[in-house]
Amino acid sequence: MEHFSEEYVELLAHKYKEGTLSEAERKDFLKWYGQLTDDTEVEGKEQEEVGKRIFGGIETALNNQGYRMEHKSKANYIWVYAAAASVFLILGLGYLFYRSSSQNSPQQHNVYLKTPDANAGTSKAFLTLSNGQKIDLAKTTPSQLSQLTGMSVGKTSEETLVYNAQAEAGISGSTKMNLLSIPAGGEYEVVLSDGTHVWMNAASSLSYPERFDSKERVVSLHGEAYFEVAHDTSRPFKVVTAKQVVQVLGTHFNINAYDDDTKTVTTLLEGVVRVSSAAKQAVIKPGQQASSDGRNDLEVANANIRSALAWKNGMIEFQDTSLPQLMRQIARWYNIKVEYEGPQRKDLFTGGISRHSKLSALLNILRANDIQFSMREEGTQKILIVH
């Protein structure tokens, strides 16, 4: 186990909250966090003392960002660090602010509660060819993939599917469509024939031609994906979803278009995009997002870029998020189903955790706010019950 000094960890905590971690520091932070979450031998009193000691060191940085920090039971925001996992999550890559919809916030608990568990997602995807053949990319080598597809497509790693960019040269068009499907509990990257990179989130799918024609580049998305579009002024790139059409020439943006979410949200990082809904359209600039619910609305607002791209950067993050919204995100990544018993709470949560953490790490934070869970299995399907 690699040792990190308390001073260095405190420095990383400051930089993480400020968003200034270098790549090397980020790797150290992930490594340190992983060591802590793997440690199950530390006693509860010691965990609490560790939490209090480091908490004092990072409180100033958080206050500078506008967060009000209190340990009282009645407060607008509560920093939860009672349970062992919560301590480690706060210091590492997990944290949670709780905002109650009423005047009274729940009492904090100072005990570690065992919770249901599930492993985090991994790189997995299925490729369906135009002839209906379905290929499990996790079980297919690059050479096997080339033989099965009969075209210039391969894998550069277990996480990336790549189409041959040279196939675009001199092509007038192609009607052969491919479908890349990411199951719940998965993620994957694809490099399209024009050089566009697409990172796919869990429970998502992308339909696209094997090669684009000479006039335009059109793909269809269900779920969530981050695009880095290859610049080509002669061929606009369009992403079609159920509630939006996004058109660009070359830019970086994220689209969240899950069927079970009320809105589709396009967030722009670089370049300019035109977003169209059923009856409206708008041009958004970097740092903005456009949301629509499939009716006549199209709202443009400033975006929380860090939150919108958290999934791509290895995090689960949420801001003023209701419990059902949060549980939908959790269900996709951990490949579980969620059911509710009793009335649903109206609390809002802001926080985050590493996507590499087990489900129990996040549930322990929520349990510190009097949300209880149990789990049952039906065949291979895990069902999480929220009480």
C-alpha positions as CSV (number, residue, x, y, z in Angstrom):
1,M,0.0,0.0,0.0
2,E,1.4,3.4,-1.0
3,H,1.7,6.0,1.8
4,F,0.4,9.5,1.3
5,S,1.2,12.1,4.0
6,E,-1.8,13.9,5.6
7,E,-0.4,17.2,4.4
8,Y,-0.3,16.0,0.8
9,V,-3.9,14.5,1.0
10,E,-5.1,17.8,2.4
11,L,-3.5,19.7,-0.5
12,L,-5.2,17.3,-2.9
13,A,-8.5,17.8,-1.2
14,H,-8.2,21.6,-1.6
15,K,-7.3,21.3,-5.2
16,Y,-10.0,18.8,-6.0
17,K,-12.7,21.0,-4.5
18,E,-11.3,24.0,-6.5
19,G,-11.0,21.9,-9.7
20,T,-7.3,22.5,-10.1
21,L,-5.9,19.0,-9.8
22,S,-3.2,18.1,-12.3
23,E,-3.4,14.7,-14.1
24,A,-0.6,13.3,-11.8
25,E,-2.4,14.7,-8.7
26,R,-5.7,13.3,-9.9
27,K,-4.1,9.8,-10.2
28,D,-2.7,10.1,-6.7
29,F,-6.1,11.2,-5.3
30,L,-7.8,8.2,-7.0
31,K,-5.1,5.8,-5.7
32,W,-5.4,7.3,-2.1
33,Y,-9.1,7.1,-2.2
34,G,-9.1,3.5,-3.4
35,Q,-6.8,2.5,-0.6
36,L,-9.1,4.1,2.0
37,T,-12.3,2.5,0.7
38,D,-10.6,-0.9,0.6
39,D,-9.7,-0.6,4.3
40,T,-12.3,-2.2,6.5
41,E,-10.2,-2.6,9.6
42,V,-10.4,0.9,11.0
43,E,-12.6,1.3,14.1
44,G,-15.5,3.7,14.2
45,K,-14.0,6.1,16.7
46,E,-10.8,6.4,14.8
47,Q,-12.7,7.0,11.6
48,E,-14.6,9.9,13.2
49,E,-11.4,11.5,14.5
50,V,-9.8,11.2,11.1
51,G,-12.8,12.8,9.5
52,K,-12.8,15.7,12.0
53,R,-9.1,16.4,11.6
54,I,-9.1,16.5,7.8
55,F,-12.5,18.2,7.7
56,G,-11.0,21.3,9.4
57,G,-8.4,21.5,6.8
58,I,-10.7,21.5,3.8
59,E,-13.6,23.5,5.3
60,T,-12.1,26.9,4.3
61,A,-11.8,25.9,0.6
62,L,-15.4,24.8,0.6
63,N,-16.6,28.0,2.3
64,N,-14.8,30.0,-0.3
65,Q,-17.0,28.3,-2.9
66,G,-20.1,29.5,-1.2
67,Y,-21.1,26.4,0.7
68,R,-22.4,26.8,4.2
69,M,-20.9,24.1,6.5
70,E,-22.6,23.1,9.7
71,H,-22.7,20.0,11.9
72,K,-26.0,20.8,13.5
73,S,-29.2,18.8,12.9
74,K,-31.1,21.9,11.8
75,A,-29.3,23.6,8.9
76,N,-29.8,24.3,5.2
77,Y,-26.7,22.3,4.4
78,I,-25.2,19.4,6.3
79,W,-21.8,17.9,5.7
80,V,-22.3,14.2,6.3
81,Y,-19.3,12.3,7.6
82,A,-20.7,10.1,10.3
83,A,-20.3,6.6,8.7
84,A,-16.9,5.2,7.9
85,A,-17.5,5.2,4.2
86,S,-18.8,8.8,4.4
87,V,-15.6,10.0,6.1
88,F,-13.5,8.4,3.3
89,L,-15.8,9.7,0.6
90,I,-15.6,13.3,1.9
91,L,-11.8,13.2,2.0
92,G,-11.5,11.4,-1.3
93,L,-13.8,11.5,-4.3
94,G,-17.1,11.5,-2.6
95,Y,-19.0,14.3,-0.8
96,L,-22.6,15.1,-0.1
97,F,-24.6,18.2,0.8
98,Y,-28.1,17.6,1.8
99,R,-30.9,20.2,1.4
100,S,-34.2,19.5,3.1
101,S,-37.5,20.6,1.5
102,S,-38.7,21.3,5.1
103,Q,-37.4,23.4,8.0
104,N,-36.1,20.3,9.9
105,S,-33.3,18.2,8.6
106,P,-32.9,14.6,9.8
107,Q,-30.6,13.8,12.7
108,Q,-27.1,12.6,11.7
109,H,-26.0,9.1,12.7
110,N,-22.6,8.1,14.0
111,V,-22.8,4.4,13.2
112,Y,-21.8,2.4,10.1
113,L,-24.7,0.6,8.6
114,K,-24.3,-2.3,6.3
115,T,-25.9,-1.7,3.0
116,P,-26.8,-3.6,-0.1
117,D,-24.1,-3.7,-2.7
118,A,-23.3,-3.9,-6.4
119,N,-20.2,-3.5,-8.5
120,A,-19.6,-0.3,-10.5
121,G,-20.0,-0.5,-14.3
122,T,-17.2,-1.5,-16.7
123,S,-16.4,-1.1,-20.4
124,K,-19.0,-3.2,-22.3
125,A,-21.0,-2.8,-25.5
126,F,-22.8,-4.6,-28.3
127,L,-22.4,-3.8,-32.0
128,T,-25.3,-4.6,-34.3
129,L,-24.5,-4.6,-38.0
130,S,-26.9,-3.7,-40.8
131,N,-27.6,-7.4,-41.4
132,G,-28.8,-7.8,-37.9
133,Q,-25.7,-9.6,-36.6
134,K,-25.0,-8.7,-32.9
135,I,-21.4,-8.7,-31.6
136,D,-20.4,-8.7,-28.0
137,L,-17.4,-6.4,-28.1
138,A,-16.2,-7.5,-24.6
139,K,-15.7,-11.0,-25.9
140,T,-14.4,-10.2,-29.4
141,T,-10.7,-9.6,-30.3
142,P,-9.8,-7.0,-33.0
143,S,-9.0,-9.7,-35.6
144,Q,-12.3,-11.5,-34.9
145,L,-14.1,-8.2,-35.2
146,S,-12.6,-7.5,-38.6
147,Q,-13.6,-10.9,-39.9
148,L,-17.1,-10.6,-38.5
149,T,-17.8,-7.2,-39.9
150,G,-16.0,-7.6,-43.2
151,M,-14.9,-3.9,-43.1
152,S,-12.3,-1.6,-41.7
153,V,-13.3,-1.5,-38.1
154,G,-11.4,-2.6,-35.1
155,K,-10.6,-2.1,-31.4
156,T,-7.6,-0.1,-30.2
157,S,-8.4,-1.3,-26.6
158,E,-11.1,-3.0,-24.6
159,E,-12.8,0.3,-24.4
160,T,-12.7,1.8,-27.9
161,L,-14.2,0.8,-31.3
162,V,-12.6,2.5,-34.3
163,Y,-13.7,2.8,-37.9
164,N,-11.2,3.4,-40.6
165,A,-11.1,7.1,-41.5
166,Q,-9.7,6.3,-44.9
167,A,-13.0,4.7,-45.8
168,E,-14.4,8.2,-46.1
169,A,-12.3,9.1,-49.1
170,G,-14.2,9.2,-52.4
171,I,-17.4,7.9,-50.9
172,S,-20.7,9.2,-52.2
173,G,-22.8,7.5,-49.5
174,S,-23.6,4.4,-47.5
175,T,-26.9,3.0,-46.4
176,K,-25.4,0.4,-44.1
177,M,-26.2,1.4,-40.5
178,N,-24.6,0.2,-37.3
179,L,-25.9,0.3,-33.8
180,L,-23.7,0.6,-30.8
181,S,-25.6,-0.4,-27.6
182,I,-24.2,0.2,-24.1
183,P,-26.1,-1.9,-21.5
184,A,-26.8,-0.7,-18.0
185,G,-23.5,-1.0,-16.0
186,G,-21.4,-0.2,-19.1
187,E,-19.6,2.5,-21.0
188,Y,-17.7,2.6,-24.3
189,E,-16.0,4.9,-26.8
190,V,-16.4,4.8,-30.6
191,V,-14.4,6.7,-33.3
192,L,-16.6,7.1,-36.3
193,S,-15.4,7.0,-39.9
194,D,-15.0,10.8,-40.1
195,G,-12.7,10.8,-37.0
196,T,-15.4,12.0,-34.6
197,H,-15.0,10.6,-31.0
198,V,-18.1,9.6,-29.1
199,W,-18.0,8.5,-25.4
200,M,-21.2,6.5,-24.5
201,N,-22.7,6.3,-21.0
202,A,-24.6,3.4,-19.5
203,A,-27.9,2.3,-21.0
204,S,-27.4,4.3,-24.2
205,S,-27.3,3.6,-27.9
206,L,-26.0,5.3,-31.0
207,S,-27.1,4.6,-34.6
208,Y,-24.7,5.7,-37.4
209,P,-23.6,4.7,-40.9
210,E,-20.5,2.7,-41.5
211,R,-19.3,5.7,-43.4
212,F,-20.8,9.2,-43.9
213,D,-21.9,10.5,-47.3
214,S,-20.5,13.6,-49.0
215,K,-23.3,16.0,-47.8
216,E,-23.9,15.5,-44.1
217,R,-23.2,13.4,-41.1
218,V,-26.2,12.2,-39.1
219,V,-26.4,9.9,-36.1
220,S,-29.2,9.1,-33.7
221,L,-28.8,8.9,-29.9
222,H,-30.8,7.4,-27.1
223,G,-29.3,8.0,-23.6
224,E,-26.2,10.0,-23.0
225,A,-23.0,10.6,-24.9
226,Y,-20.1,13.1,-25.1
227,F,-19.1,14.2,-28.7
228,E,-15.8,15.6,-30.0
229,V,-16.9,16.2,-33.6
230,A,-14.3,16.2,-36.4
231,H,-14.3,19.6,-38.1
232,D,-15.7,19.5,-41.6
233,T,-17.3,22.7,-43.0
234,S,-18.7,21.0,-46.0
235,R,-20.6,18.3,-44.0
236,P,-22.7,19.4,-41.0
237,F,-22.8,16.9,-38.1
238,K,-26.3,16.2,-36.7
239,V,-27.3,14.3,-33.6
240,V,-31.0,13.3,-33.6
241,T,-32.7,12.5,-30.3
242,A,-36.3,12.1,-29.4
243,K,-36.7,15.7,-28.2
244,Q,-33.8,17.6,-29.9
245,V,-31.8,17.9,-33.1
246,V,-28.2,19.2,-32.5
247,Q,-26.3,20.5,-35.5
248,V,-22.6,21.4,-35.6
249,L,-19.5,21.6,-37.8
250,G,-16.9,20.7,-35.3
251,T,-17.2,21.0,-31.5
252,H,-17.3,19.4,-28.1
253,F,-20.6,18.8,-26.4
254,N,-22.6,16.5,-24.2
255,I,-26.2,15.3,-24.7
256,N,-28.3,13.7,-22.0
257,A,-31.3,12.2,-23.7
258,Y,-32.5,9.3,-21.6
259,D,-36.1,8.2,-22.3
260,D,-37.0,8.1,-18.6
261,D,-35.8,11.6,-17.8
262,T,-38.2,14.5,-18.3
263,K,-35.8,16.7,-20.3
264,T,-33.1,16.3,-22.9
265,V,-30.1,18.5,-22.1
266,T,-27.3,19.5,-24.5
267,T,-24.3,21.1,-22.8
268,L,-21.6,22.9,-24.9
269,L,-17.9,23.0,-24.0
270,E,-16.3,24.2,-27.2
271,G,-17.5,25.7,-30.5
272,V,-21.1,26.6,-31.4
273,V,-24.1,24.4,-31.9
274,R,-27.7,24.9,-33.0
275,V,-30.3,23.0,-31.0
276,S,-33.8,22.5,-32.3
277,S,-36.8,21.2,-30.4
278,A,-40.4,20.6,-31.7
279,A,-41.1,24.2,-32.4
280,K,-38.1,26.3,-31.4
281,Q,-34.3,26.5,-32.1
282,A,-31.4,28.3,-30.4
283,V,-27.7,28.7,-30.9
284,I,-25.8,28.1,-27.7
285,K,-22.2,29.1,-26.8
286,P,-19.6,27.4,-24.6
287,G,-20.6,27.1,-21.0
288,Q,-24.3,27.1,-21.9
289,Q,-26.9,24.3,-22.1
290,A,-30.2,23.9,-23.9
291,S,-33.0,21.8,-22.4
292,S,-36.3,20.7,-23.8
293,D,-39.1,18.4,-22.7
294,G,-40.4,17.4,-26.2
295,R,-43.2,20.0,-26.3
296,N,-42.7,23.6,-27.4
297,D,-40.1,24.6,-24.9
298,L,-36.4,25.2,-25.4
299,E,-34.6,26.8,-22.5
300,V,-31.0,28.1,-22.7
301,A,-29.1,28.6,-19.4
302,N,-25.6,28.7,-18.1
303,A,-24.3,25.1,-17.4
304,N,-22.5,23.4,-14.6
305,I,-19.9,21.9,-16.9
306,R,-18.2,19.8,-14.2
307,S,-21.5,18.2,-13.2
308,A,-22.6,17.7,-16.8
309,L,-19.3,15.9,-17.7
310,A,-18.9,14.1,-14.4
311,W,-19.8,10.7,-15.8
312,K,-17.1,11.0,-18.5
313,N,-14.5,12.1,-15.9
314,G,-15.1,9.1,-13.7
315,M,-17.6,10.6,-11.3
316,I,-21.2,10.4,-10.3
317,E,-22.3,14.0,-9.5
318,F,-25.6,15.6,-8.8
319,Q,-26.8,19.2,-8.0
320,D,-30.1,20.0,-6.4
321,T,-31.2,16.5,-7.5
322,S,-34.3,14.7,-6.2
323,L,-34.0,11.2,-4.9
324,P,-35.8,9.6,-7.9
325,Q,-33.5,11.5,-10.3
326,L,-30.4,10.4,-8.4
327,M,-31.6,6.8,-8.2
328,R,-32.2,6.6,-12.0
329,Q,-28.6,7.6,-12.5
330,I,-27.5,5.0,-10.0
331,A,-29.6,2.3,-11.5
332,R,-28.0,2.8,-15.0
333,W,-24.5,2.6,-13.8
334,Y,-24.8,-0.2,-11.3
335,N,-27.2,-2.2,-13.4
336,I,-29.9,-2.5,-10.8
337,K,-33.6,-1.8,-10.7
338,V,-35.1,0.6,-8.1
339,E,-38.4,0.3,-6.3
340,Y,-39.9,2.5,-3.6
341,E,-41.9,1.6,-0.5
342,G,-43.9,4.3,1.2
343,P,-44.1,8.0,0.3
344,Q,-41.2,9.4,-1.8
345,R,-39.1,12.1,-0.1
346,K,-38.8,15.6,-1.6
347,D,-35.3,16.3,-0.4
348,L,-32.7,17.6,-2.9
349,F,-29.1,16.4,-2.9
350,T,-25.8,17.9,-4.1
351,G,-22.6,15.9,-4.1
352,G,-20.6,13.2,-5.8
353,I,-18.6,10.0,-5.7
354,S,-16.2,8.2,-7.8
355,R,-17.9,6.0,-10.5
356,H,-15.4,3.3,-9.5
357,S,-16.9,3.0,-6.0
358,K,-19.2,0.2,-5.1
359,L,-22.9,0.9,-4.6
360,S,-22.6,0.6,-0.8
361,A,-20.3,3.6,-0.6
362,L,-23.0,6.0,-2.0
363,L,-25.8,4.3,-0.2
364,N,-24.0,4.8,3.1
365,I,-24.0,8.5,2.6
366,L,-27.7,8.5,1.8
367,R,-28.4,6.3,4.9
368,A,-26.8,9.0,7.0
369,N,-29.8,11.1,6.0
370,D,-32.4,8.6,7.2
371,I,-32.9,6.9,3.9
372,Q,-32.9,3.1,4.3
373,F,-32.4,0.5,1.6
374,S,-32.7,-3.3,1.2
375,M,-32.1,-5.5,-1.8
376,R,-33.5,-8.6,-3.3
377,E,-32.6,-10.6,-6.4
378,E,-34.8,-12.0,-9.1
379,G,-32.6,-14.3,-11.2
380,T,-29.6,-12.2,-12.2
381,Q,-31.3,-8.9,-11.6
382,K,-30.7,-7.0,-8.4
383,I,-33.5,-4.8,-7.2
384,L,-32.8,-2.1,-4.7
385,I,-35.8,-1.1,-2.5
386,V,-35.8,2.5,-1.1
387,H,-37.7,2.7,2.2
